[in-house]
């Protein structure tokens, strides 16, 4: 078990080290221009030299990511409950929600700028639209895919609707719900960057856009690398919460042979 945990922790780091070493070697070996593809070492130097500016833009992006993600949670979970347990909502609202996901978000974003101006709100709304659907779908699957046997047993023991939900349906739905939350967190990072590309004066998306316009590839890659790091940290933050919230599911997955 300890060996497996060690490999799980060290494996990704070794893979990244090999990736960066191959990247560095390829750029030097083939003489690739810094404008086309900077070396990882040059990108790391750029991150260190511009750390205060990058931290300022990163804090703005993290704010948008978390705001859009939390809004997604606040809307998607109650809506999933309504769709799962209220037939009229499932018949009327669910098709509308699915249809809304077919509309390209990049086409809606300029409308948000017209309606709400160049503030935080349009960026949060764009992030919300991109990130809320995974939570909704996974929550619906979790709430509706439970087998009938536990329900019948709980009813035979006199469990009421609230006890049924808290003790049976919610624990059963949590693995699916956390799967949706992790997908949503990744989507929220993408949504934040899209929103900053369209209308923003700060944030990593804005910084990457400006750096590309100035043909400053090391700075652009530094912004993208920092964004990737933020996305990974936030993703595993949700993973950590899942470990505490669903210890039985984690234990079951670890005991399953590969």
N, C-alpha and C positions, 0 to 999 in steps of 0.2 A: 504493500500500500504506500509506504513512504517513498519507495523507488518510483512508483507511478506518479505521486504528487511532485517529486523532484523533476521528473521528465516533463510533466505538464507545465511546470514553472520555467524550466530552463530551455525547453524545446523552442518556444517562440522567440526567445532572445537569441538563441544560436541561429535560427533561421534569418532573423533580421541582420545579425552580424554577417552572415554569408551573403545576404542580398546587398548590403552596403559595400562589402569588400568587392563583390563582383561588379557593382555599379562603378565604384571608384576606379577599379582596374580597367574596365571597358572604356571609360572616358579618357583615361591617360593613354591607353594603348592605341585607341583609334583617333586621338587628337580632336575630340569633339569640342566644338566651341562652347564657351560658358553660356552664351546666349541661348544655344539650343538645349543644352543639358549640363547644368553645373555639377561638380563633384559633391558627394555627401559632405566631405570635409569642409568645402567652401560654404555649404548651406549651414553647417553647424557653427562656423565662424560668424556667419551673418546673424544667426539666432543670438549668439552671445553679444555681438556688437550692438544689436538693436533690441536688446531684451526689454528695456523700459517701454519702447513704442509697441513692441509685439504684445507685451503684457496688457497694455491699455486696450488694444484692439481685441485681444483674446477675451478680456473681461466683458466687453460689449457683446461679443458673439455668444459667450456662455450664458449671459443674461437672456438673450433671445431664445437660445436652445431650451433652457429650463422653463422659461415662461410659456413657450409654445407647447412643450411636452406636458407641463402641468395642466394647461388648459385642455389638452387632448384627453388626459386622464379624467378631468372633471366632467367632460362632456360625453366621452365614449362609454364609460362604464355605466352611468345611469341609462344612457340610450340603449346599450346592450341588454340591460335588465328589462327595459320596457319592450324591446323587440323579442326577447326570449319568452316573456311570460304574458304579454298582452297581445292577443291575436290581431286586433285591429291595427295596432302600431306596426306589427310585423308586415301586414298586408299593404299599409298605406305609406309608412315612413321608410321602411327598408329599401324598396325599389328606388326611392328618390335619393337615398344616401349612396347606393351603388351607382346610380346615374351620375351623381356629382363627382365621383372619382374618375369618370371617363373624360371629364373636362381638363385639358392641360392647365396645370397650376401656373405655368409661366405666362399663360394668356390672361389669367385672372389677376395676376400681380399688379399690372399697371392700373387696373381699375381700383384696386385698394389704395393706390397712391392718390388717384383722383378723389376718391371718397373720403379718405382719412388723413391725407397729407403725408409729409415726410417725417413722421415721428416713429415711435416705437411700435404703436398699435398695428400698422399694416405689416410690419415684419413679423410680429407675433402671430397675426392671423394667417399669413402665408405659411409659417412654420406649423401652425395648428392644422391647416388643411392637408399638408403633406404627411403629418405624423399621426393623425387620429384614427385613420382607417385600420391599420394593423391591430390596434387595441380593440376596436369595435368587433372585428371579425373573430379574433381569438377569444374574446370574452363571450361572444355568442356561442361559439363552439364549446367552450368550457361549461357554460350554464346549461346547455341543451343536450350534451352528449352523455350525461350520466346514465348508467344502467338502471333499470326499474327496481332491481332487487333491494338496494339500500333504501330506496324511497319507501317500498312496501314494509320493510322491517321497521323503519323509523315511525311510520304511521301506525303500525301495529303496537308500538310502544307508547303511543299517545303524543307523539311530537307534533307541535303546532307549526304553522307556516314559518314563523320567525326561527324557531329551533331547527326546522328542516333546512332553512337557508343557511344559517350560521354553522351548523354542524355537518351538513351533508353536501349541499350544492356549492357553497363557497370554497371549502377545502378541495373539492373535486375540480373546481374551475381554476384554482390558483396556478397550477403549472401552465395551463394555456394562457392565462392572464399575464403571467410574467414573460412568456414567450412574446406576446404582443407588446408588452412594455419595452422589451429589449429591441424589437424591430422598430418600434416607434421612436426610441431614443436615437437610433441610427438615422432614421428618416428625419428627425428633428434637426440633426446637424446639417443634413443636406438642405432642408428647408431654410435654415438660418442663412446659409451661404447664398442660396438663390435670392432670398429677400435682400441681402446686402449687395448682391450684384446689381439689382434693379434700382434701388433707391436707398442710399445710406451715405453717411459721411464718416463712418467708423465701423470697425469690425474686420475680421480676417478676410471675409469675402471682398469687402471694399479695398482692403490692402492688396490682395492678390490682383484685383482688377487694375488698380493704379500701377502696381509693379509690372504687370504685363504691358500696359500702355507705355511705360518707360523702358521696356525691354530689360528690366532688371530681374533676370531669371532667378538668381540666388534668393532675392527677397520673396519672389512669388513662391518658390519652392519652400522657403522657410515658413511662410504663412500656411501653405497646404500641409506641411509636415506637422506644424503645431495644431492645426485643425484635426488631423488624424489622431494625434495624441489625445486631444480633448475628447473626441468621439470614443476612443478606446477606454479612457478613464470613466466616462459617464456610463458606457455600456456595462463595464464590470462593476460599477457602483450598483446598478440594478441587479446584476448577477449576485452581488454580495447580499443585498436585501432579500433576494430569493432564497439564499441559503439559510437565512434565519427564519423566513416565513414558511418555507416548505421543506423542513429537514427530512421528512419521510420520503419525499420525491427525490431529493439528492441522494439519500442512502440507497434507494431502490435503483437509481441509475448507476451508482458506483458498483453495486453488487451484480449488475447485469454483465455477463461475460461479453467481451468484444469478439 
